[in-house]
Amino acid sequence: MTCLAASLAVSGLSAERAAERPAMPGFTGSATTAIAAINWDDGGSSSREARRQAIDAIPLERMPVAARKGVEKTLRSTTLYRRLPIQNFPCDTALLEFALAHPEAIVDVWRVLGISRLTLDPAGPEQWRLSDGYGTVGALRLAHRERRGAGGVLVFQGRGGYSGALAPKPLTGSCVLLVRHHPDPPGADGNDRQTVQIDAFLDVDGMGLELVTRSLQPLIVRSAAMNLGEVCVFMESLSAAAARNPAGVVRLTERLARTDPADRAVLAGIVRAAGHAARPGDDPDAVHAELAARWLPAEDLEAAR
């Protein structure tokens, strides 16, 4: 799910992307105007109580020593903390768990659909290199994962930098992302539902502290909330497509050139198992346009069709 972490572009400094979006409230072409116009009331929280609860929920005592030290360092020197808006959405449970375990596969789907500039390439076991296509690059790794009841907890640790129009000098920083997820009771239609909650801790290195705390913080917060919401909308769409047209989604998985073949096979198996609403005669080639419709300009969407 870009691990949901990659949607923050490791350091949370993917704000330039949000400023480019015409949907940004009050945006008139100036980054300063965009920042000033942002409405913070997105359902998230930066309160001390939310931060304390998030820190308490991070299982530091069960982490490897090296990972724990890196996480603790970011928690001690956090520049910006944010609990992103909690997301509740319909999605096949096995599909969501696959996405959290193999975020590079979901990013590969986006590449095939042509709807994102983000790249997320494996750099080792549960480690990735990323670029958001808007000036942010970095490295991300899974520091810890554990089951909790029917859901789970993942702790990601990242290090990255940003160079672009929103900062007079390159910015660097580290982040810790606490991802908690659990299935909810099925909806009235019988489909699986999921809840995902992310707490993000950003530690910006010295030269960028004042810029982030005084100027970019609202845009970073808004961008992160928007990105998470869009990722969850995509997972809902992918799950629905798998249920309705599994043959089409399986065909899509066969084009994931940057995904390990064994992982492609696992994803295809999940899709086939989810195909309870499949109808004879559905066009497998229609899946591409259906999944890309929300994010592609009209002319690109027509070409995809």
Summary of the structure (lengths in Angstrom):
residues: 305
radius of gyration: 19.0
end to end distance: 25.0
largest distance: 59.8
contacts: 1034
relative contact order: 0.19
helix: 46%
strand: 23%
